[in-house]
Amino acid sequence: MLKQIRPAIVLVIGLTLITGLAYPLAMTGIAGMIFPRQAQGSLIEKDGKVVGSALIGQIFADDKYFHGRPSATNAPDPKESTKTVSAPYNAANSGGSNLGPTSKALADRIKEDVEKLKAENPSAAVPVDLVTTSGSGLDPDISPEGALFQVPRVAKARNVPEARVRELVVEHTQGRMAGLLGEPRVNVLALNLALDQASK
């Protein structure tokens, strides 16, 4: 019996060391050498201080900043552990709301957001990404249309010409990867940092 169990135990230990230790360490090391910035979280610094990541969105509530997509992430309620509370861009709990197209709560939230945005810019159609959450709830980017929609509000709050803000949006618009994959996008944090720099 020991003759049969011993190879099984050796195999489990061997595979655990290979797939659970050696392989992850090797991949982490290779990724760190080939893509050092990405392997460290694509952190963005301002004045030597980390202000965010190019990969994870964050809240910008002030009118002088561009706002990102809504986030559906949540966190445990500190008052009652069986419930959750809204925690936008919570990287520890990435995920969508799981509300479907027939959900009244989702429809009401979108309707309220659309009305708020229409009041902000009544002459333009509201881009869909400004009222819908992404699958992860952490999306750091918005569409160029979503950024251009917000130009009048940002320009007014900063007391700068709309044309200058529009230029910054165009400068920070990234195209499709390799000209084929994905959609054009604007990183909200990078754009807001450029706005602050331009306002100095």
Disulfide bonds with the S-S distance in Angstrom:
none
